[in-house]
Amino acid sequence: MSPAPVRLRLDLAYDGTDFAGWARQPDLRTVQGVLEETLTTLARQPVALTVAGRTDAGVHADAQVVHTDLTPGNALLAADGTVPDGLVRRLARMLPPDVRVHRAAPAPAGFDARFSAVRRHYAYRVCTAPSGPAPLRARDTLRWPRPLDVAAMAGASRALLGEHDFAAFCRPRAGATTIRELQHLSWHPSPDERDVVEVRLSADAFCHSMVRSLVGALLAVGEGRRPVAWPASLLTAGRRSSEIHVVAAHGLRLVGVDYPDDGSLAARAAVTRNVRSLDR
């Protein structure tokens, strides 16, 4: 009988500027492609990764999570099936400087990086200074040329919370639901930088372009082009709205992924795989 595979969890971060997104694509530099190729070299056999949340071209991650299944005897594992202490250090030597794995460990039973997650957290940075963002933050901060009313954006944000069909804010994908539970959405001035605000968003999941569309709609409110009630009014559209400006990718970061306790991982994965409807 063949030995049972070991599921390995990796926690990583990356600067998305020079990547064509997370997902492997022919002839393009992607985070998945770079990481799988490096792991395959170390393992001396093909390694395939499952990710907590795909990020688009130019989007960054502070706290991405992936898993892969490895057979015992794989060069990424010690003889007893544990992860060698030096694996993170070896990956640091082999990976390019815009990708960093900061933790590698066997995953608990039932863990799935994508389906076991209970929520994802994103942040988006906007700078309204006439000079634009500071040079060291230019790759992760949107330059916005007009002043913003943060109180108005906060009011519009509160009306978007809860479980809704966010089709107006999502690029449609065949067979994918656009129903999401938006659990947190708040705007805050940066404590250490003048003329910089950051929005934090949390949801059980986000559909394609949802975060950047939400931010674009709220910035329209913040500069006075749209009323406070406008973003929430789009929730009844049932289809993507051409009125929404999708902001640039480089201001967006995946900043966290939450999972339940180890005993609930498999059950959470089973629930997540169900396609949701608002008419339960």
Backbone as CSV, one residue per row, in Angstrom:
resi,resn,N_x,N_y,N_z,CA_x,CA_y,CA_z,C_x,C_y,C_z
1,MET,0.847,-1.201,0.000,0.000,0.000,0.000,0.884,1.253,0.000
2,SER,0.529,2.206,-0.853,1.305,3.437,-0.931,1.072,4.280,0.313
3,PRO,2.117,4.958,0.809,1.954,5.803,1.997,1.037,6.980,1.685
4,ALA,0.303,7.429,2.706,-0.622,8.550,2.530,0.152,9.833,2.275
5,PRO,-0.347,10.689,1.384,0.343,11.955,1.131,0.275,12.876,2.354
6,VAL,1.229,13.757,2.435,1.278,14.779,3.473,0.864,16.106,2.852
7,ARG,-0.133,16.757,3.444,-0.559,18.069,2.935,0.287,19.146,3.614
8,LEU,0.971,19.928,2.811,1.858,20.976,3.297,1.186,22.332,3.121
9,ARG,1.172,23.133,4.176,0.660,24.507,4.115,1.843,25.472,4.040
10,LEU,1.742,26.431,3.110,2.742,27.484,2.978,2.058,28.832,3.152
11,ASP,2.656,29.701,3.943,2.203,31.083,4.098,3.227,31.980,3.418
12,LEU,2.766,32.868,2.555,3.700,33.634,1.743,3.224,35.060,1.509
13,ALA,4.143,35.871,1.014,3.855,37.247,0.649,4.526,37.528,-0.688
14,TYR,3.989,38.506,-1.425,4.621,38.883,-2.691,4.241,40.297,-3.097
15,ASP,5.145,40.897,-3.835,4.909,42.167,-4.511,4.414,41.817,-5.912
16,GLY,3.163,42.156,-6.200,2.563,41.719,-7.452,2.905,42.553,-8.666
17,THR,3.728,43.572,-8.513,3.972,44.521,-9.597,4.417,43.849,-10.880
18,ASP,5.352,42.942,-10.782,5.947,42.346,-11.982,5.395,40.960,-12.291
19,PHE,4.220,40.650,-11.735,3.564,39.370,-12.011,2.274,39.585,-12.794
20,ALA,1.955,38.632,-13.632,0.682,38.643,-14.363,-0.395,37.944,-13.543
21,GLY,-0.401,38.198,-12.235,-1.377,37.600,-11.344,-0.854,36.354,-10.673
22,TRP,-1.730,35.741,-9.859,-1.358,34.494,-9.173,-1.295,33.331,-10.129
23,ALA,-2.340,33.118,-10.928,-2.538,31.849,-11.636,-1.551,31.660,-12.783
24,ARG,-1.043,30.437,-12.864,-0.107,30.086,-13.933,-0.726,30.366,-15.304
25,GLN,0.036,30.994,-16.194,-0.389,31.284,-17.560,0.787,31.034,-18.495
26,PRO,0.520,30.481,-19.675,1.621,30.191,-20.603,2.400,31.460,-20.960
27,ASP,3.717,31.366,-20.880,4.628,32.431,-21.333,4.518,33.716,-20.521
28,LEU,3.890,33.674,-19.341,3.785,34.846,-18.491,4.363,34.532,-17.119
29,ARG,4.919,35.544,-16.485,5.470,35.373,-15.142,4.347,35.524,-14.123
30,THR,4.065,34.458,-13.395,3.006,34.467,-12.386,3.566,33.965,-11.061
31,VAL,2.878,34.313,-9.976,3.328,33.870,-8.651,3.264,32.346,-8.563
32,GLN,2.160,31.769,-9.003,2.024,30.317,-8.954,3.121,29.644,-9.775
33,GLY,3.377,30.171,-10.964,4.396,29.578,-11.810,5.775,29.605,-11.172
34,VAL,6.160,30.757,-10.621,7.476,30.890,-9.988,7.591,29.973,-8.779
35,LEU,6.541,29.947,-7.944,6.609,29.149,-6.720,6.578,27.657,-7.027
36,GLU,5.701,27.234,-7.950,5.652,25.810,-8.299,6.967,25.346,-8.914
37,GLU,7.560,26.161,-9.754,8.826,25.766,-10.381,9.933,25.625,-9.341
38,THR,9.970,26.523,-8.377,10.987,26.450,-7.329,10.777,25.218,-6.457
39,LEU,9.521,24.979,-6.047,9.227,23.805,-5.220,9.492,22.506,-5.976
40,THR,9.184,22.497,-7.266,9.436,21.309,-8.086,10.932,21.008,-8.157
41,THR,11.749,22.046,-8.270,13.197,21.852,-8.289,13.678,21.242,-6.975
42,LEU,13.154,21.762,-5.860,13.551,21.234,-4.553,13.032,19.816,-4.328
43,ALA,11.797,19.552,-4.758,11.159,18.254,-4.504,11.640,17.167,-5.449
44,ARG,12.168,17.599,-6.596,12.586,16.671,-7.651,11.419,15.861,-8.191
45,GLN,10.223,16.456,-8.109,9.018,15.908,-8.724,8.001,17.038,-8.820
46,PRO,7.007,16.942,-9.730,6.064,18.056,-9.918,5.307,18.407,-8.647
47,VAL,5.159,19.704,-8.388,4.410,20.220,-7.250,3.312,21.130,-7.775
48,ALA,2.067,20.875,-7.357,0.915,21.696,-7.753,0.335,22.345,-6.508
49,LEU,-0.020,23.614,-6.617,-0.484,24.396,-5.477,-1.955,24.752,-5.592
50,THR,-2.656,24.754,-4.453,-4.016,25.278,-4.317,-3.933,26.522,-3.450
51,VAL,-4.549,27.627,-3.903,-4.383,28.916,-3.241,-5.662,29.347,-2.539
52,ALA,-5.507,30.120,-1.464,-6.666,30.627,-0.716,-7.482,31.604,-1.548
53,GLY,-6.805,32.470,-2.296,-7.517,33.445,-3.112,-6.641,33.922,-4.249
54,ARG,-7.104,33.724,-5.474,-6.331,34.196,-6.623,-6.269,35.718,-6.621
55,THR,-5.109,36.259,-6.939,-4.969,37.699,-7.073,-4.687,38.031,-8.533
56,ASP,-5.198,39.187,-8.970,-5.038,39.618,-10.352,-3.651,40.198,-10.589
57,ALA,-3.354,40.480,-11.835,-2.073,41.088,-12.203,-1.876,42.391,-11.435
58,GLY,-0.729,42.531,-10.807,-0.399,43.755,-10.097,-0.834,43.805,-8.653
59,VAL,-1.671,42.867,-8.207,-2.160,42.856,-6.826,-1.111,42.180,-5.929
60,HIS,-0.953,42.708,-4.728,0.054,42.218,-3.790,-0.587,41.320,-2.726
61,ALA,0.251,40.654,-1.972,-0.230,39.848,-0.842,0.748,39.950,0.305
62,ASP,0.226,40.263,1.493,1.003,40.188,2.729,0.866,38.817,3.381
63,ALA,-0.256,38.138,3.127,-0.560,36.916,3.878,-1.377,35.953,3.023
64,GLN,-0.786,35.479,1.942,-1.421,34.469,1.097,-1.180,33.083,1.699
65,VAL,-2.086,32.135,1.405,-1.974,30.766,1.927,-2.168,29.790,0.766
66,VAL,-1.320,28.766,0.705,-1.468,27.710,-0.303,-1.261,26.356,0.367
67,HIS,-1.705,25.301,-0.340,-1.347,23.960,0.113,-0.947,23.115,-1.084
68,THR,-0.204,22.054,-0.791,0.162,21.066,-1.796,0.252,19.710,-1.117
69,ASP,-0.022,18.638,-1.855,0.046,17.279,-1.322,1.339,16.617,-1.787
70,LEU,2.090,16.110,-0.835,3.391,15.518,-1.101,3.415,14.073,-0.634
71,THR,4.057,13.220,-1.400,4.207,11.827,-0.983,5.409,11.714,-0.053
72,PRO,5.323,10.916,1.005,6.482,10.695,1.866,7.680,10.232,1.034
73,GLY,8.844,10.716,1.397,10.027,10.460,0.590,10.337,11.614,-0.337
74,ASN,9.371,12.530,-0.494,9.591,13.735,-1.264,10.711,14.545,-0.618
75,ALA,11.543,15.167,-1.436,12.705,15.904,-0.907,12.321,17.124,-0.091
76,LEU,11.035,17.558,-0.137,10.587,18.680,0.682,10.260,18.254,2.107
77,LEU,10.230,16.937,2.343,9.867,16.411,3.659,11.030,15.659,4.279
78,ALA,11.084,15.671,5.608,12.044,14.837,6.322,11.586,13.380,6.276
79,ALA,12.432,12.489,6.704,12.123,11.061,6.634,10.882,10.700,7.432
80,ASP,10.596,11.437,8.509,9.428,11.136,9.334,8.168,11.877,8.872
81,GLY,8.230,12.527,7.705,7.065,13.221,7.171,6.906,14.641,7.658
82,THR,7.819,15.128,8.484,7.758,16.513,8.946,8.490,17.417,7.958
83,VAL,8.361,18.717,8.188,9.013,19.689,7.309,10.388,20.020,7.871
84,PRO,11.440,19.917,7.082,12.780,20.245,7.584,12.856,21.698,8.064
85,ASP,13.628,21.918,9.123,13.752,23.256,9.685,14.290,24.258,8.668
86,GLY,15.099,23.798,7.737,15.742,24.719,6.806,14.968,25.001,5.538
87,LEU,13.736,24.498,5.408,13.024,24.660,4.141,12.760,26.130,3.821
88,VAL,12.288,26.895,4.781,12.003,28.314,4.526,13.275,29.039,4.112
89,ARG,14.388,28.723,4.744,15.659,29.355,4.403,16.095,28.971,2.988
90,ARG,15.908,27.721,2.608,16.266,27.293,1.249,15.392,27.994,0.211
91,LEU,14.108,28.136,0.516,13.229,28.846,-0.419,13.632,30.306,-0.552
92,ALA,14.077,30.921,0.537,14.518,32.312,0.486,15.711,32.479,-0.447
93,ARG,16.584,31.472,-0.484,17.746,31.545,-1.376,17.360,31.351,-2.837
94,MET,16.314,30.567,-3.091,15.986,30.196,-4.474,14.926,31.084,-5.115
95,LEU,14.036,31.642,-4.313,12.956,32.456,-4.869,13.447,33.860,-5.205
96,PRO,12.807,34.528,-6.174,13.157,35.920,-6.457,12.751,36.809,-5.282
97,PRO,13.310,38.016,-5.187,13.053,38.856,-4.011,11.623,39.355,-3.880
98,ASP,10.802,39.237,-4.927,9.413,39.700,-4.808,8.451,38.601,-4.384
99,VAL,8.961,37.452,-3.967,8.145,36.375,-3.371,8.879,35.852,-2.142
100,ARG,8.166,35.726,-1.030,8.765,35.201,0.186,7.807,34.242,0.878
101,VAL,8.268,33.024,1.127,7.542,32.063,1.963,8.055,32.242,3.378
102,HIS,7.167,32.579,4.315,7.629,32.798,5.681,7.221,31.698,6.647
103,ARG,6.452,30.708,6.162,6.110,29.581,7.029,5.779,28.379,6.165
104,ALA,6.241,27.194,6.579,5.911,25.937,5.908,5.702,24.887,6.987
105,ALA,4.542,24.214,6.969,4.228,23.245,8.020,3.192,22.256,7.506
106,PRO,3.195,21.015,8.033,2.134,20.073,7.671,0.775,20.646,8.065
107,ALA,-0.199,20.518,7.185,-1.544,21.035,7.470,-2.321,20.032,8.314
108,PRO,-3.211,20.525,9.172,-4.047,19.598,9.943,-5.036,18.865,9.036
109,ALA,-5.588,17.773,9.513,-6.538,16.974,8.738,-7.728,17.830,8.308
110,GLY,-8.121,17.686,7.046,-9.281,18.410,6.540,-8.972,19.791,6.006
111,PHE,-7.721,20.239,6.114,-7.384,21.598,5.679,-7.367,21.703,4.169
112,ASP,-7.994,22.750,3.653,-7.944,23.106,2.237,-7.735,24.617,2.176
113,ALA,-6.648,25.065,1.567,-6.316,26.490,1.575,-7.447,27.338,1.033
114,ARG,-8.148,26.823,0.032,-9.233,27.591,-0.579,-10.557,27.383,0.141
115,PHE,-10.991,26.149,0.242,-12.352,25.887,0.686,-12.531,25.917,2.204
116,SER,-11.460,25.759,2.962,-11.606,25.814,4.418,-11.625,27.236,4.956
117,ALA,-11.272,28.222,4.150,-11.210,29.602,4.624,-12.601,30.114,4.990
118,VAL,-12.680,30.861,6.076,-13.954,31.452,6.478,-14.063,32.914,6.053
119,ARG,-12.932,33.586,5.858,-12.973,34.963,5.350,-11.603,35.354,4.821
120,ARG,-11.642,36.359,3.917,-10.422,36.972,3.405,-10.447,38.451,3.747
121,HIS,-9.265,39.010,3.959,-9.133,40.421,4.299,-8.261,41.119,3.246
122,TYR,-8.743,42.241,2.746,-7.986,43.038,1.784,-7.838,44.465,2.289
123,ALA,-6.818,45.150,1.798,-6.620,46.565,2.070,-6.310,47.267,0.759
124,TYR,-6.747,48.534,0.663,-6.461,49.333,-0.536,-6.016,50.716,-0.078
125,ARG,-4.880,51.193,-0.595,-4.300,52.471,-0.197,-4.492,53.521,-1.292
126,VAL,-4.872,54.728,-0.847,-5.105,55.850,-1.768,-4.382,57.077,-1.216
127,CYS,-3.655,57.780,-2.094,-2.951,58.998,-1.715,-3.501,60.176,-2.505
128,THR,-3.915,61.230,-1.805,-4.453,62.422,-2.467,-3.468,63.589,-2.456
129,ALA,-2.243,63.368,-2.014,-1.247,64.441,-2.004,-0.962,64.907,-3.430
130,PRO,-0.807,66.205,-3.662,-0.499,66.693,-5.016,0.761,66.055,-5.606
131,SER,1.710,65.712,-4.745,2.958,65.116,-5.218,2.854,63.618,-5.461
132,GLY,1.750,62.997,-5.025,1.599,61.560,-5.166,2.218,60.801,-4.006
133,PRO,2.185,59.470,-4.048,2.695,58.660,-2.938,4.202,58.838,-2.747
134,ALA,4.655,58.545,-1.540,6.086,58.511,-1.269,6.750,57.462,-2.158
135,PRO,7.984,57.693,-2.596,8.619,56.758,-3.544,8.602,55.299,-3.096
136,LEU,8.816,55.038,-1.794,8.854,53.652,-1.343,7.468,53.023,-1.259
137,ARG,6.392,53.810,-1.417,5.031,53.270,-1.402,4.354,53.410,-2.754
138,ALA,5.054,53.848,-3.770,4.429,54.098,-5.069,3.904,52.817,-5.717
139,ARG,4.487,51.663,-5.384,4.067,50.406,-6.009,2.835,49.801,-5.343
140,ASP,2.428,50.327,-4.162,1.257,49.750,-3.502,0.226,50.810,-3.109
141,THR,0.290,51.994,-3.713,-0.611,53.080,-3.346,-1.124,53.782,-4.604
142,LEU,-2.438,53.964,-4.676,-3.052,54.653,-5.809,-2.912,56.163,-5.646
143,ARG,-2.489,56.834,-6.690,-2.484,58.293,-6.686,-3.860,58.782,-7.137
144,TRP,-4.506,59.591,-6.290,-5.837,60.118,-6.592,-5.746,61.645,-6.617
145,PRO,-6.113,62.294,-7.710,-5.807,63.715,-7.874,-6.768,64.675,-7.191
146,ARG,-7.807,64.178,-6.545,-8.809,65.068,-5.946,-9.014,64.737,-4.473
147,PRO,-9.420,65.741,-3.661,-9.688,65.481,-2.239,-10.851,64.496,-2.074
148,LEU,-10.872,63.793,-0.943,-11.901,62.796,-0.666,-12.585,63.105,0.656
149,ASP,-13.902,62.930,0.667,-14.700,63.067,1.886,-14.792,61.679,2.519
150,VAL,-13.919,61.423,3.496,-13.851,60.093,4.101,-15.146,59.761,4.833
151,ALA,-15.793,60.747,5.442,-17.053,60.490,6.157,-18.138,60.029,5.187
152,ALA,-18.213,60.639,4.007,-19.197,60.221,3.014,-18.922,58.796,2.541
153,MET,-17.663,58.463,2.321,-17.314,57.105,1.893,-17.646,56.091,2.980
154,ALA,-17.436,56.476,4.235,-17.772,55.575,5.342,-19.271,55.317,5.393
155,GLY,-20.074,56.365,5.178,-21.526,56.187,5.164,-21.981,55.282,4.048
156,ALA,-21.412,55.454,2.857,-21.762,54.587,1.730,-21.319,53.151,1.981
157,SER,-20.204,52.983,2.670,-19.672,51.642,2.946,-20.602,50.850,3.857
158,ARG,-21.144,51.509,4.880,-22.005,50.795,5.841,-23.222,50.186,5.165
159,ALA,-23.735,50.835,4.131,-24.927,50.333,3.450,-24.640,49.108,2.586
160,LEU,-23.371,48.786,2.368,-23.005,47.635,1.548,-22.773,46.365,2.368
161,LEU,-22.725,46.493,3.694,-22.427,45.340,4.538,-23.554,44.315,4.521
162,GLY,-23.180,43.064,4.715,-24.165,41.984,4.746,-24.047,41.088,3.531
163,GLU,-24.954,40.129,3.446,-24.965,39.190,2.324,-25.833,39.748,1.207
164,HIS,-25.246,39.905,0.040,-25.940,40.469,-1.118,-25.438,39.778,-2.378
165,ASP,-26.160,40.020,-3.459,-25.656,39.664,-4.780,-24.846,40.855,-5.281
166,PHE,-23.530,40.681,-5.353,-22.633,41.760,-5.754,-22.332,41.719,-7.250
167,ALA,-23.283,41.235,-8.043,-23.060,41.102,-9.485,-22.642,42.418,-10.131
168,ALA,-23.179,43.542,-9.663,-22.839,44.843,-10.244,-21.366,45.166,-10.089
169,PHE,-20.719,44.552,-9.095,-19.329,44.867,-8.780,-18.362,43.760,-9.219
170,CYS,-18.838,42.754,-9.919,-18.006,41.596,-10.251,-17.952,41.354,-11.752
171,ARG,-16.805,40.887,-12.210,-16.713,40.397,-13.576,-17.262,38.970,-13.589
172,PRO,-18.270,38.706,-14.407,-18.927,37.387,-14.332,-18.019,36.256,-14.790
173,ARG,-18.190,35.109,-14.142,-17.506,33.883,-14.538,-18.543,32.780,-14.626
174,ALA,-18.475,32.005,-15.681,-19.467,30.962,-15.912,-19.532,30.007,-14.729
175,GLY,-20.749,29.784,-14.231,-20.969,28.838,-13.151,-20.605,29.332,-11.770
176,ALA,-20.120,30.578,-11.646,-19.703,31.110,-10.345,-20.776,32.037,-9.791
177,THR,-21.031,31.937,-8.497,-22.007,32.809,-7.862,-21.369,34.156,-7.544
178,THR,-22.185,35.199,-7.526,-21.719,36.536,-7.121,-22.317,36.933,-5.770
179,ILE,-22.898,35.986,-5.068,-23.432,36.228,-3.727,-22.284,36.120,-2.721
180,ARG,-22.099,37.177,-1.959,-21.028,37.234,-0.972,-21.543,37.910,0.295
181,GLU,-20.914,37.595,1.421,-21.216,38.283,2.672,-20.074,39.246,2.980
182,LEU,-20.318,40.526,2.790,-19.330,41.559,3.103,-19.434,41.869,4.589
183,GLN,-18.408,41.505,5.338,-18.468,41.546,6.796,-17.863,42.812,7.394
184,HIS,-16.961,43.424,6.679,-16.299,44.632,7.202,-15.872,45.503,6.029
185,LEU,-16.074,46.818,6.173,-15.658,47.779,5.149,-15.501,49.127,5.830
186,SER,-14.266,49.571,6.009,-14.037,50.818,6.740,-12.858,51.575,6.153
187,TRP,-12.915,52.903,6.287,-11.873,53.807,5.784,-11.162,54.457,6.953
188,HIS,-9.831,54.569,6.846,-9.051,55.162,7.927,-7.902,55.973,7.341
189,PRO,-7.666,57.173,7.863,-6.444,57.898,7.480,-5.218,57.120,7.956
190,SER,-4.158,57.129,7.152,-2.923,56.487,7.586,-2.343,57.244,8.766
191,PRO,-1.980,56.553,9.858,-1.484,57.254,11.050,-0.116,57.895,10.847
192,ASP,0.646,57.425,9.865,2.025,57.888,9.708,2.263,58.682,8.423
193,GLU,1.239,58.867,7.601,1.425,59.526,6.315,0.327,60.559,6.094
194,ARG,0.705,61.717,5.623,-0.280,62.736,5.297,-0.946,62.406,3.965
195,ASP,-2.237,62.708,3.866,-2.992,62.587,2.611,-3.062,61.155,2.092
196,VAL,-3.002,60.180,2.999,-3.160,58.773,2.609,-4.290,58.176,3.427
197,VAL,-5.229,57.512,2.740,-6.293,56.771,3.413,-6.230,55.321,2.965
198,GLU,-6.660,54.436,3.849,-6.678,53.009,3.541,-8.054,52.465,3.855
199,VAL,-8.590,51.670,2.947,-9.844,50.987,3.183,-9.542,49.520,3.467
200,ARG,-10.212,48.975,4.470,-10.083,47.565,4.834,-11.401,46.862,4.551
201,LEU,-11.337,45.718,3.882,-12.525,44.968,3.508,-12.349,43.509,3.924
202,SER,-13.401,42.921,4.487,-13.396,41.507,4.855,-14.691,40.872,4.375
203,ALA,-14.588,39.662,3.837,-15.763,38.919,3.377,-15.452,37.439,3.430
204,ASP,-16.513,36.620,3.381,-16.278,35.184,3.331,-15.529,34.812,2.056
205,ALA,-15.755,35.570,1.000,-15.023,35.407,-0.261,-15.307,36.650,-1.099
206,PHE,-14.450,36.878,-2.084,-14.647,37.988,-3.012,-14.663,37.430,-4.426
207,CYS,-15.572,37.945,-5.256,-15.570,37.526,-6.653,-14.637,38.425,-7.465
208,HIS,-14.443,38.066,-8.725,-13.439,38.704,-9.571,-13.710,40.205,-9.714
209,SER,-12.720,41.022,-9.381,-12.763,42.494,-9.466,-13.674,43.151,-8.430
210,MET,-14.208,42.387,-7.484,-15.171,42.950,-6.532,-14.549,44.045,-5.670
211,VAL,-13.368,43.803,-5.121,-12.771,44.799,-4.223,-12.462,46.081,-4.988
212,ARG,-11.843,45.979,-6.138,-11.456,47.177,-6.885,-12.680,47.929,-7.415
213,SER,-13.758,47.209,-7.684,-14.995,47.868,-8.100,-15.654,48.596,-6.934
214,LEU,-15.682,47.953,-5.762,-16.231,48.614,-4.581,-15.453,49.886,-4.255
215,VAL,-14.132,49.797,-4.290,-13.318,50.974,-4.007,-13.579,52.069,-5.038
216,GLY,-13.672,51.707,-6.310,-13.944,52.695,-7.335,-15.270,53.404,-7.131
217,ALA,-16.316,52.648,-6.761,-17.629,53.252,-6.508,-17.580,54.188,-5.301
218,LEU,-16.852,53.794,-4.273,-16.782,54.614,-3.059,-15.930,55.862,-3.274
219,LEU,-14.916,55.782,-4.100,-14.142,56.988,-4.411,-14.993,58.004,-5.172
220,ALA,-15.905,57.526,-6.001,-16.823,58.442,-6.690,-17.695,59.194,-5.696
221,VAL,-18.084,58.512,-4.615,-18.831,59.174,-3.539,-17.927,60.162,-2.812
222,GLY,-16.691,59.751,-2.529,-15.781,60.577,-1.770,-15.417,61.885,-2.432
223,GLU,-15.404,61.908,-3.748,-15.086,63.161,-4.434,-16.338,63.925,-4.859
224,GLY,-17.522,63.432,-4.447,-18.764,64.167,-4.650,-19.440,63.966,-5.981
225,ARG,-18.975,63.015,-6.791,-19.621,62.773,-8.092,-20.875,61.916,-7.975
226,ARG,-20.981,61.162,-6.871,-22.136,60.289,-6.663,-22.659,60.479,-5.240
227,PRO,-23.962,60.297,-5.027,-24.506,60.418,-3.676,-24.129,59.215,-2.819
228,VAL,-24.258,59.390,-1.509,-23.883,58.337,-0.567,-24.662,57.050,-0.812
229,ALA,-25.902,57.152,-1.228,-26.746,55.964,-1.412,-26.470,55.229,-2.719
230,TRP,-25.675,55.801,-3.596,-25.512,55.211,-4.937,-24.889,53.816,-4.934
231,PRO,-23.762,53.545,-4.242,-23.190,52.201,-4.328,-24.174,51.109,-3.906
232,ALA,-24.896,51.316,-2.797,-25.844,50.293,-2.338,-27.000,50.126,-3.323
233,SER,-27.361,51.181,-4.037,-28.464,51.073,-5.002,-28.133,50.115,-6.143
234,LEU,-26.848,49.878,-6.381,-26.430,48.984,-7.464,-26.602,47.511,-7.113
235,LEU,-26.840,47.202,-5.845,-26.949,45.803,-5.423,-28.150,45.106,-6.032
236,THR,-29.122,45.851,-6.488,-30.308,45.236,-7.099,-30.169,45.086,-8.611
237,ALA,-29.031,45.477,-9.173,-28.874,45.467,-10.629,-28.902,44.058,-11.211
238,GLY,-28.295,43.105,-10.501,-28.276,41.727,-10.989,-27.275,41.463,-12.090
239,ARG,-26.541,42.471,-12.531,-25.522,42.300,-13.562,-24.464,43.382,-13.387
240,ARG,-23.336,43.185,-14.031,-22.222,44.118,-13.877,-22.622,45.512,-14.351
241,SER,-22.252,46.526,-13.568,-22.596,47.904,-13.902,-21.457,48.572,-14.661
242,SER,-21.774,49.166,-15.790,-20.767,49.888,-16.575,-20.468,51.262,-15.978
243,GLU,-21.228,51.671,-14.963,-21.019,52.976,-14.336,-19.871,52.966,-13.332
244,ILE,-19.410,51.798,-12.950,-18.385,51.686,-11.910,-16.999,51.746,-12.537
245,HIS,-16.151,52.613,-11.984,-14.748,52.663,-12.387,-13.965,51.670,-11.531
246,VAL,-13.303,50.708,-12.173,-12.487,49.729,-11.464,-11.098,50.337,-11.262
247,VAL,-10.709,50.537,-10.010,-9.437,51.200,-9.735,-8.262,50.283,-10.066
248,ALA,-7.096,50.877,-10.166,-5.889,50.148,-10.546,-5.550,49.056,-9.535
249,ALA,-4.897,48.013,-10.028,-4.596,46.846,-9.194,-3.533,47.119,-8.148
250,HIS,-2.605,48.035,-8.400,-1.416,48.113,-7.557,-1.690,48.643,-6.149
251,GLY,-2.857,49.251,-5.909,-3.190,49.714,-4.560,-3.744,48.635,-3.651
252,LEU,-3.942,47.430,-4.192,-4.662,46.369,-3.469,-3.702,45.331,-2.899
253,ARG,-3.982,44.913,-1.646,-3.193,43.869,-0.988,-4.116,42.884,-0.285
254,LEU,-3.810,41.597,-0.422,-4.434,40.566,0.413,-3.673,40.555,1.735
255,VAL,-4.363,40.884,2.831,-3.660,41.062,4.106,-3.972,39.967,5.120
256,GLY,-4.862,39.028,4.802,-5.124,37.954,5.752,-6.158,36.975,5.248
257,VAL,-6.056,35.734,5.711,-7.037,34.679,5.434,-7.308,33.979,6.761
258,ASP,-8.579,33.869,7.130,-8.956,33.233,8.399,-9.473,31.824,8.163
259,TYR,-9.131,30.928,9.094,-9.597,29.547,9.052,-10.231,29.188,10.399
260,PRO,-11.151,28.226,10.415,-11.749,27.796,11.689,-10.766,26.938,12.477
261,ASP,-11.181,26.496,13.660,-10.339,25.589,14.432,-10.146,24.288,13.668
262,ASP,-9.104,23.561,14.010,-8.722,22.380,13.238,-9.853,21.368,13.101
263,GLY,-10.677,21.230,14.121,-11.751,20.252,14.063,-12.875,20.611,13.116
264,SER,-12.913,21.860,12.652,-13.998,22.324,11.774,-13.554,22.533,10.333
265,LEU,-12.306,22.209,10.007,-11.784,22.514,8.675,-12.522,21.767,7.574
266,ALA,-12.716,20.467,7.737,-13.363,19.669,6.697,-14.815,20.087,6.517
267,ALA,-15.515,20.350,7.624,-16.912,20.767,7.536,-17.032,22.109,6.823
268,ARG,-16.117,23.024,7.127,-16.140,24.319,6.448,-15.908,24.159,4.951
269,ALA,-14.998,23.299,4.563,-14.732,23.075,3.141,-15.974,22.543,2.433
270,ALA,-16.716,21.641,3.091,-17.934,21.092,2.486,-18.991,22.170,2.284
271,VAL,-19.131,23.066,3.265,-20.106,24.159,3.153,-19.724,25.111,2.029
272,THR,-18.455,25.450,1.932,-18.000,26.422,0.941,-18.226,25.919,-0.475
273,ARG,-18.133,24.612,-0.674,-18.302,24.070,-2.027,-19.750,24.191,-2.521
274,ASN,-20.702,24.417,-1.640,-22.099,24.566,-2.055,-22.297,25.919,-2.730
275,VAL,-22.982,25.962,-3.861,-23.306,27.207,-4.536,-24.428,27.892,-3.796
276,ARG,-24.247,29.176,-3.443,-25.212,29.874,-2.611,-26.311,30.543,-3.435
277,SER,-27.432,30.753,-2.764,-28.549,31.514,-3.315,-29.099,32.393,-2.215
278,LEU,-29.646,33.548,-2.582,-30.276,34.411,-1.596,-31.657,33.917,-1.202
279,ASP,-32.189,32.952,-1.961,-33.510,32.377,-1.655,-33.307,30.999,-1.065
280,ARG,-32.851,30.964,0.194,-32.607,29.695,0.851,-33.902,29.134,1.429
